[in-house]
Amino acid sequence: MDDLASRSATGLPGTIEPQGLAEPRSGWLEKSLGPELARVIRGMLRNSLSVAGLVILGTMVLVAALAPVLAPPLKPNKPYDIPRDGFSPIPRPPLSGWARNPPDLPFWYAAITGRDEWVHLMGTTSGQYDVFYGVVWGARTALLVGAIVVGLSATIGIAVGSLAGFFGGRLDEILMRVTEVFMAFPNLMAALALSAILVPRFGRGPESAVVALTAFGWMYYARLIRGDILAVKGRDYVLAARVVGARNRRILLRHILPNAIFPTLVYATLDMGAIVIYFAALSFIGVGTEVGYADWGQLISFSRAWIPDLATYWYIVVYPGLALVLFALGWNLVGDALRDVLDPWMRGRGN
């Protein structure tokens, strides 16, 4: 027995290694990003639905980044204004020619389309707004609006929920009662009312809708992070930090939030798609962006007068509607996969 132990310790031939005690190999991803983040990335890449969502979102980001190349603006100082080809109320079908002021042809146009003159690739809306231009630049609008609203809502909600959950007592009561007052209003209807109030004061534009959606979107982040902090702040490592004299700020930012933030990140991912749909709804109703702004909801709003004839003028709804659906679908697929990867109950299933 002693000889076997000595052979095992020295690694001589015939050594019997204890099962389950070998250290896992760390690849380049673990060395560069850390084991936890590497596990999340590997889990996302193993999920086929997650990969599909990442491909959709990657395409959206690429279209938004290349918008000036894919659809050159007629007015460089106002790139989000959709160019018009007249003022006729009757939409024109895809591949119809430009009647006036066509944009400059980009380098890719002739090679892809086989044409040497610009046409309406996706048709025009009522009022002769170019659908292709609105879809391409609408991708940039969707990403910017979604990132700003989700970023502001998450920042406000995490700050409020962290203070309420960490300190508790009277501060918790006050902050949660204020949160519940905001949650008593349906968020879309409340955002619609606030946006309608802000439009006469600040004018029609994405700013009013962003403020309205943020004002009634932070509460869910606050409730979620508060619950996770209440579950984490009693853990042994938090109590040990208190024993050694760590300050409240350090305990909250270094020990509690990093271990309680993951469900909130999952919710933020899912919220990106929902926010863009809400923003499109505000534009469709008429309290979002101004008429002619490159926004998917604005494009769909031009189809209201042609609903009985959508069999003929289908392109007014299909192209911007498909972009909106794919955008929301991509974020939902990524959010669902991220939730499964971060869920400890799912780790034993190959994630």
Protein Blocks (a to p, Z undefined) as FASTA:
>chain_A
ZZmmmmmmnopghiacdehiaccdddfklmmnojklmmmmmmmmmpmklmmmmmmmmmmm
mmmmmmmmmmccfblmlmmbccdebjbfbdcdehiacfbhpacddfklmmmnopabdcdf
kopaehiiafklmmmmmmmmmmmmmmmmmmmmmmmmmmmmmmmmmngmmllmmmmmmmmm
mmmpcfklmmmmmmmmmmmmnopafklmmmmmmmmmmmmmmmmmmmmmmmmmmpmklmmm
mmnopafklmmmmmmmmmmmmmmmmmmmmmmmmmmmmmmmmmmnopaccehiacfklmmm
mmmmmmmmmmmmmmmmmmmmmmmmmmmmmmmmmmmmmmmmmpmklmmnoZZ
